């Protein structure tokens, strides 16, 4: 599917590096198929030395070479970048944006008739355990959709959804690692409170959440059923779950996702 295709990135930050590392390690592309542009020479030298990819400070060069062009840049510079590259993008080039809050319509206004796909990944793509959601623009066909899904599946899991769901996606999986880090931190504090070392408590808390998540994904069982499997009558787990319900942890997480979704909607309107 990707044989012979040139994949370009504008921006070489953490998200770009995670994707490049993932697709190379998955064998989807060879390093010589990838080109990256950035304003930082230090960053370009690092990317070239570590991954063996082509690098350049010339944005127009990566655009001209690209069959697939990733916009891995900050939302606030998107308009300037689009204005600078629009004259050089071939009609057949697939543009993939991972910029938060930038809607396909905004990209399409600058790049009319160009196939555009918007992706909302999250930060665990850096360790190949990301959650990415893909939304297709009106000129991006099914083949392009499958291609982008395969790329993001190389750094975790990927789903295809409608763009109207992207604010909710942002509230749940986009912001979700932040909630998980809070939980890990709180659980490790609890471990220290009951006598564990900080180092051991952090490892135990993180691995416990990782293992629980893997059980949900690999068994396909509802989380409530898996919870029931470890809550024996009168046992330790049900005592702990009872306290979580008393303290409103479930409601707090629901409210957190709702608040993040609302904020994403507000940011989209401002952009």
SVG drawing of the C-alpha trace seen along z (x, -y; Angstrom):
<svg xmlns="http://www.w3.org/2000/svg" viewBox="-21 -33 44 47">
<polyline fill="none" stroke="black" stroke-width="0.4" points="0.0,0.0 2.9,-2.4 5.5,-0.9 7.2,-3.7 5.2,-6.5 7.0,-9.6 5.8,-10.6 6.6,-14.1 6.2,-15.9 6.1,-19.6 7.2,-19.8 9.5,-17.3 8.2,-17.4 7.2,-14.6 4.2,-13.5 6.1,-13.5 8.9,-11.5 6.5,-9.0 4.8,-8.4 8.1,-8.1 9.5,-5.7 6.3,-3.6 5.9,-3.2 9.6,-2.5 9.7,0.1 6.5,1.7 8.1,2.1 5.5,0.0 8.1,-2.3 11.8,-2.6 13.7,-5.6 14.5,-6.9 10.7,-7.3 10.4,-9.9 11.3,-13.6 10.9,-16.1 11.1,-19.9 11.5,-22.1 12.9,-25.5 15.3,-23.9 18.5,-22.7 19.3,-20.9 16.1,-19.0 16.6,-18.1 20.1,-16.8 18.8,-14.7 16.0,-13.2 18.5,-12.4 21.0,-10.8 18.5,-8.7 16.2,-7.5 18.2,-7.9 15.5,-10.0 15.8,-13.0 15.6,-16.4 15.4,-19.9 14.7,-23.4 12.9,-24.0 9.2,-23.4 8.4,-23.8 10.8,-20.9 8.9,-18.4 5.6,-19.5 6.7,-19.0 8.1,-15.5 5.1,-14.3 2.5,-11.7 1.3,-11.9 1.9,-15.2 1.6,-15.2 0.9,-18.6 2.5,-18.0 2.6,-21.6 1.0,-23.7 -2.5,-25.0 -1.5,-28.6 0.9,-28.5 -1.4,-26.5 -2.7,-29.4 0.7,-30.7 2.0,-27.3 -1.0,-26.6 -0.6,-29.9 3.0,-29.2 2.6,-25.6 -0.8,-25.8 0.7,-26.7 3.1,-23.7 0.7,-20.9 -0.2,-18.5 -3.9,-17.6 -3.2,-14.0 -1.3,-14.7 -3.0,-13.4 -2.8,-15.9 -3.1,-14.6 -3.5,-17.1 -3.0,-16.2 -3.4,-19.8 -5.9,-20.0 -9.0,-22.1 -8.3,-22.8 -11.4,-21.5 -11.3,-20.0 -13.4,-22.8 -10.7,-25.3 -8.0,-23.2 -10.2,-22.7 -10.7,-26.5 -6.9,-26.9 -6.4,-23.7 -9.5,-23.3 -10.1,-19.9 -7.1,-18.4 -7.8,-15.1 -7.6,-15.9 -7.8,-13.7 -7.9,-14.9 -6.5,-12.7 -6.8,-13.1 -4.0,-11.0 -2.9,-11.0 0.5,-11.2 1.1,-7.4 1.8,-7.1 5.3,-7.9 5.4,-4.4 3.4,-2.7 0.3,-2.5 -1.6,-5.5 -5.3,-5.9 -6.0,-7.7 -9.3,-8.6 -9.4,-9.4 -12.0,-11.6 -12.1,-11.9 -12.7,-15.1 -15.0,-15.1 -12.2,-14.6 -10.5,-11.8 -11.7,-8.4 -11.9,-5.0 -8.4,-3.9 -6.9,-7.0 -8.8,-6.3 -7.5,-2.8 -4.0,-3.9 -4.0,-6.5 -5.6,-3.9 -2.8,-1.5 -0.2,-4.2 -1.7,-5.1 -2.3,-1.5 1.5,-1.1 1.7,-3.3 -1.3,-1.9 -5.0,-1.6 -6.9,-3.6 -10.6,-4.1 -12.4,-5.8 -15.2,-8.2 -17.0,-11.3 -15.5,-14.7 -18.5,-15.8 -17.3,-13.3 -13.8,-14.9 -14.6,-17.1 -15.9,-14.1 -12.8,-12.1 -10.6,-15.0 -12.4,-14.9 -12.0,-11.1 -8.9,-9.8 -7.1,-13.0 -7.1,-14.3 -7.4,-10.8 -3.7,-10.2 -3.9,-13.2 -6.6,-11.6 -4.7,-8.3 -1.6,-10.0 -3.6,-11.6 -4.9,-8.1 -1.4,-6.6 -0.1,-9.4 -2.9,-9.1 -2.6,-5.3 1.2,-5.6 0.5,-8.1 -1.8,-5.6 0.8,-2.9 3.3,-5.2 0.6,-5.9 0.2,-2.2 4.0,-1.6 5.4,-1.0 8.4,-2.8 7.6,-5.5 9.5,-3.6 7.6,-0.4 4.3,-2.1 4.6,-3.9 5.5,-0.7 2.7,1.2 0.1,-1.5 1.1,-2.0 1.4,1.8 -2.0,2.4 -3.7,-0.1 -1.9,1.2 -2.9,4.8 -6.5,3.9 -6.7,2.0 -5.2,4.9 -7.7,7.3 -10.6,5.1 -9.1,4.9 -8.0,8.6 -11.0,10.3 -13.7,8.0 -15.6,8.2 -17.5,5.3 -15.4,3.6 -18.1,4.1 -18.0,7.9 -14.2,7.9 -14.7,5.8 -17.2,8.4 -14.6,11.1 -12.2,9.6 -14.8,8.5 -15.4,11.5 -18.2,11.3 -16.9,9.4 -13.5,9.1 -10.9,6.4 -11.7,5.2 -15.4,4.5 -14.4,2.6 -12.2,0.3 -14.8,0.0 -17.4,-1.0 -15.2,-3.9 -14.7,-5.0 -18.4,-5.1 -18.9,-7.0 -16.4,-9.6 -17.9,-10.1 -14.8,-9.0 -17.0,-7.7 -19.0,-10.9 -15.8,-13.0 -14.3,-11.1 -17.6,-11.6 -17.5,-15.3 -13.9,-15.5 -14.6,-14.1 -17.6,-16.4 -15.5,-19.5 -12.7,-18.6 -15.2,-18.1 -16.8,-21.4 -13.4,-23.1 -12.6,-21.5 -15.8,-22.8 -15.0,-26.3 -11.5,-26.2 -12.9,-25.0 -15.2,-28.0 -12.4,-30.4 -10.2,-29.0"/>
</svg>
